[in-house]
């Protein structure tokens, strides 16, 4: 039995989606700055796919088929990972609406500030001795 025409439509649409969306779409190509800083773009990818068709009755032995397929892809930049001097920071492009997400995203910055405060106190204590 020969391949049904809808199979060709589906194969073509899915192949095009595969060409557009891969892991390099989500985590982009690294960008190296002059001072050695490495920047990695991070994106959100959404896609959808639909196909359908119908065989029509015919008085001739030739099959009559009507169908179509389609796909849509949305790529939205979300953040950048910045690696500098062994430190990794996430720079988000938009503030999250959820308060819990805001707190989680602020934690690395708060921890850095606390660490620098403790380091300053230790340095003052060591210099006083």
C-alpha positions as CSV (number, residue, x, y, z in Angstrom):
1,X,0.0,0.0,0.0
2,X,1.4,3.4,-0.9
3,X,1.9,6.2,1.6
4,X,-1.2,8.3,2.3
5,X,-0.9,12.0,1.1
6,X,-1.4,13.3,4.7
7,X,1.8,11.5,5.7
8,X,3.8,13.7,3.3
9,X,2.1,16.9,4.7
10,X,2.9,15.9,8.2
11,X,6.5,14.9,7.5
12,X,7.2,18.2,5.7
13,X,5.7,20.3,8.5
14,X,7.5,18.4,11.3
15,X,10.8,18.6,9.4
16,X,10.5,22.4,9.2
17,X,9.8,22.6,12.9
18,X,12.8,20.5,13.7
19,X,14.9,22.8,11.5
20,X,13.7,25.9,13.4
21,X,13.7,24.6,17.0
22,X,16.7,22.9,18.6
23,X,18.7,23.2,21.8
24,X,20.7,26.1,20.3
25,X,17.4,28.0,20.0
26,X,16.8,27.8,23.8
27,X,20.4,28.4,24.9
28,X,21.8,30.6,22.2
29,X,25.3,30.8,20.8
30,X,27.8,32.1,23.4
31,X,29.1,35.7,23.0
32,X,32.6,36.4,24.3
33,X,33.4,40.0,25.3
34,X,36.8,41.6,25.1
35,X,37.4,41.3,28.9
36,X,36.6,37.5,28.8
37,X,33.0,37.8,29.9
38,X,30.9,35.1,28.4
39,X,27.2,35.9,27.7
40,X,24.6,33.1,26.9
41,X,21.2,34.2,25.7
42,X,18.3,32.1,27.1
43,X,14.9,32.0,25.2
44,X,11.5,30.4,25.7
45,X,10.3,28.4,22.7
46,X,6.7,27.5,22.1
47,X,5.4,25.7,19.0
48,X,2.2,24.2,17.8
49,X,1.3,21.8,14.9
50,X,-1.9,20.8,13.2
51,X,-2.7,18.8,10.2
52,X,-5.8,17.3,8.7
53,X,-7.3,15.9,5.5
54,X,-10.1,14.1,3.9
55,X,-10.5,11.5,1.1
56,X,-13.3,12.4,-1.3
57,X,-15.5,9.8,-3.0
58,X,-14.6,9.4,-6.7
59,X,-16.0,7.5,-9.6
60,X,-12.5,7.1,-11.1
61,X,-9.8,4.9,-9.6
62,X,-7.7,7.9,-8.9
63,X,-7.9,9.0,-5.3
64,X,-9.1,12.4,-4.4
65,X,-7.6,14.0,-1.3
66,X,-7.7,17.4,0.2
67,X,-5.6,18.4,3.2
68,X,-3.3,20.8,4.8
69,X,-0.9,21.2,7.7
70,X,0.6,24.1,9.5
71,X,2.9,25.0,12.4
72,X,3.7,28.0,14.4
73,X,6.8,28.8,16.4
74,X,7.3,31.6,19.0
75,X,10.7,32.4,20.3
76,X,10.8,34.9,23.2
77,X,14.1,36.1,24.8
78,X,13.9,35.6,28.5
79,X,17.4,36.2,30.1
80,X,21.1,36.2,29.7
81,X,23.6,34.1,31.7
82,X,26.7,36.2,32.3
83,X,29.9,34.4,33.3
84,X,32.6,36.7,34.5
85,X,35.7,35.8,36.6
86,X,34.1,32.5,37.6
87,X,30.9,34.1,38.8
88,X,27.6,33.3,37.0
89,X,24.7,35.7,37.1
90,X,21.3,35.5,35.5
91,X,20.0,38.8,34.0
92,X,16.3,38.6,33.3
93,X,14.8,40.8,30.6
94,X,11.5,41.3,32.4
95,X,10.5,41.2,36.0
96,X,8.4,38.2,36.9
97,X,4.9,38.9,38.0
98,X,4.8,36.2,40.7
99,X,6.2,37.5,44.1
100,X,7.8,34.1,44.8
101,X,9.7,34.3,41.5
102,X,10.9,37.8,42.5
103,X,12.2,36.6,45.8
104,X,14.0,33.6,44.2
105,X,15.6,35.8,41.6
106,X,16.8,38.3,44.2
107,X,18.5,35.7,46.4
108,X,21.9,35.6,44.6
109,X,22.2,39.4,44.8
110,X,21.2,39.4,48.5
111,X,23.7,36.6,49.3
112,X,26.5,38.5,47.5
113,X,25.7,41.6,49.6
114,X,25.7,39.6,52.8
115,X,29.0,37.9,51.9
116,X,30.6,41.3,51.2
117,X,29.4,42.6,54.5
118,X,30.9,39.7,56.4
119,X,34.1,40.0,54.5
120,X,34.4,43.7,55.4
121,X,33.8,42.9,59.1
122,X,36.4,40.1,59.0
123,X,38.9,42.6,57.4
124,X,38.2,45.2,60.1
125,X,38.6,42.6,62.8
126,X,41.9,41.4,61.4
127,X,43.3,45.0,60.9
128,X,42.4,45.9,64.6
129,X,44.5,43.0,65.9
